[in-house]
Amino acid sequence: MKPETSPTRIRDIAPKERPRERLRRMGAAALSNAELLAILLRTGTQGASVLEVASRLLQEFDGKLTRLQESSVEELCKIRGIGQDKALTLVAAFELVRRARQEQILDRLVFETPEQIAELMREHFAGETRERLRIIHLNKRREIIRIEDAADGFMDEITVANNILFRQAILNKASELVLVHNHPSGNPMPSTMDIETTRDLVRCGHLLGIPILDHIIIGKPSSNREKDFVSLRNLGYIRD
């Protein structure tokens, strides 16, 4: 009978081969996903090294960082070896990555097509279980000034936020707006309430001199990106 092997502990690894030392010497790109996660997790648990916990974490999400990124604190805490502190650290790290990536997009994005907005906003709605409305504020060159959260809930609840919505647009000196909201059900086609609310907001925008260029509805991500969102302008519900 083979003797049982004890878990690999960080202190049993040669100092220069430990994840933190390898990161310092070789840069982050040289490390595996498990090693990078181990650095964030910092410690293992009784009977499992931090590298083993990191590997187990990846296995729970089929080795997909995108799936891990979309998980909540509650979901992460269900995994053996991941307590609340570790879960909070992971969620915070992924949120920083998302914000950095969006800053890169915002620095060069001029609104020209609904596809651009859908590409930008998909991650904003990842993992959402409720409908949320976000407003993209554009300047005269159609460059993005700011993205505002307008309201949570169904579209019939969002109409009460019209005054706040346009007040923020005025404060941000926006020249035009783009509405974006999600359908957690996955089907991006607009409901009757979506259409009526959009028309009300478009009328308000015309009266205030801050036109709404489009309303993008995003469903669940799919391999066919052209079918996971719709543009109400392209559907004919918004006209100049």
Secondary structure, 3 states (H helix, E strand, C coil): CCCCCCCCCHHHCCHHHCHHHHHHHHCHHHCCHHHHHHHHHCCCECCECHHHHHHHHHHHCCCCHHHHHCCCHHHHHCCCCCCHHHHHHHHHHHHHHHHHHHHHHHHHCECCCHHHHHHHHHHHHCCCCCCEEEEEEECCCCEEEEEEEEEECCHHHHHHHHHHHHHHHHHCCCCEEEEEEECCCCCCCCCHHHHHHHHHHHHHHHHHCCCEEEEEEECCCCCCHHHCEEECCCCCCCCC
